[in-house]
Amino acid sequence: MPWVIIFIYSWIIFFLLVDWKRLKTTVYGGLITTVLGLAVDLAGHKLDLYQFHDNIVGWMGNSLFYAAGLLFTMGVLFFQYLSTDRRLQMANVAVFSLAYLAVEVLIVKAGGASYVHWHYLASFTVDLLVFTALSYIGEIIVFGKSRLKKG
């Protein structure tokens, strides 16, 4: 049941915050985040780091409600709030990482997931790395350029 609740809340927040005019670009953030999230969690399951419970509609070891809810909506909103200013990008990474961690804590406390060989600090570190990588990918997709220097 926690997955359905997270799904509903994710979409409520999404509808409140989404910029519909930019959605044809920012939707890629949702798709990329969903793929990355599923890949990370599939590896986490295979390595017996943590487990998901009560998936209702299971998909790749995860709940389909998780993938189509939290992962997708957070990815779209993350791309939407990207900035060309590096300080604002760092703030964006921090805010989304903390928000994702907060949801994870709630899911674990509600019994939707359990840690086997894992810790919240490890999750936060992975979240920071993933959202930082998404910032670079987002620059290319949202702004049409990369700041990585050639040569």
N, C-alpha and C positions, 0 to 999 in steps of 0.2 A: 503493500500500500504506500510506502514512502515514495516510491518511484512515480506513482500517479499524482501525488500531491506536489512533488517537485516539478513534474511536467506542467501541471496547471499553473503553479506560481511562475514558472519560467515564461510561459506564454503570456500571462497577465503583465508581467514586467516588460516583456518584449513589446506588446501592443501599446503600452504606456510610453515607451522610450524610442521606438523605432522611427527613423526618418524614411518614410516611404519613397521619397524622391531618389534616395541614394541606394535603395535596396538592390537594384540590379547589379551594383558593384559589391556592396557589403555582404550579399548572400554568399559570396565565395568564402568569406571568413567563417560562416556557419558550416559550410561543406568541409573546409579544410580542418576546422576544429573538431568536427564530428569524426573524421577519418583519423586524425591524430589521437583523439581521446580513446577511440575504440582500439587503436593499435597499442597504446600505452597500457590500457586496462587488460587487453588480451595477454600481453606479456606479463603483467602483474599476476594474472590468474595462472598462467603456465608456470611461472616461477614460484607459485604458492606464497605470494607476498600478501594477498588479501583475497577475499571472496565476496561476491554479491549474493544476496538472498532475495527471495520473493520477487523474482524478475517479471512475473506475470507473462509477458511476451518476451522471451529470451532471444537475444541476437548477439553472436560472437562473445558469449559469456557475460553479456551486459543486458540490461533492460532496454527494450526499444523505446520506452518512455524516457529513459535517461538520454539516449542518443538523440532522439527527435525533440527532446525538451531542452534540458540544460545545455548540452554540448552545442547544439545548433544555434539556439537563441543567444547564448553567450558569445559565440564566435561572430555572429552578425553584429551584435552590439559592440564587441571589441574593435572590429574593423571600422565601425561607424565613428567611434570616439578616438581613432588614431589621429595624431597630430604630426606635423613636420618638425615641431620643436622637441628635441630629445628629452628635455626635462618633463614635458607633458607625456611623452611616450613612457618614461620611467614611472610616472604617476599612474598612467593607464595600466601598465603591467602590474604594479603593486595593488591597485584597487581590484582588478579582475582576479588576481591570484588570491587575495584575501577573501573575496566573495566566493570564489570556487572552493577554497578551503573551508569556509563557514558552512557551505552546503554539504561538503563531505563530512564534517563533524556531525551535522544534523542527521545525515543518512546513517552514519555509524551508530550514533546514539539511539536512533529509531529502529535499529536492527536490520536495515536494508543492506548493510555491508559489515564485514568484520575483518580486522587485521590479523594476519597469521604471523608474518615476519615483516611488519611494516610499521610506520609511525607517522604522525601528523607532520612532523618536521620534514620527513622525506617527501611527503606529498607537496608541501609548500615549496620545497626546492624544485621538484619536477614542474610544478605550476609556474614558477618564476622562469624556468628555462623554456617551457613551451610557449608562454605568452611573449617572452622576449623574441623567440624565433618567429612567432606570428607577427610581431611588429615589423620585422624585416620583410617578410612575405607580403604583409599588408601595404607597406610602402610601395612595392612594385605594382600591386593590384589596384589600390585605392588612388595613389598619386601618379602612377605610371612611371616611376623611377626608383632607382636604388641608390643609396648613399655609399655603397661599397665602392672603394677606389680600385680602379684597374691599374695593373702594371706596377 
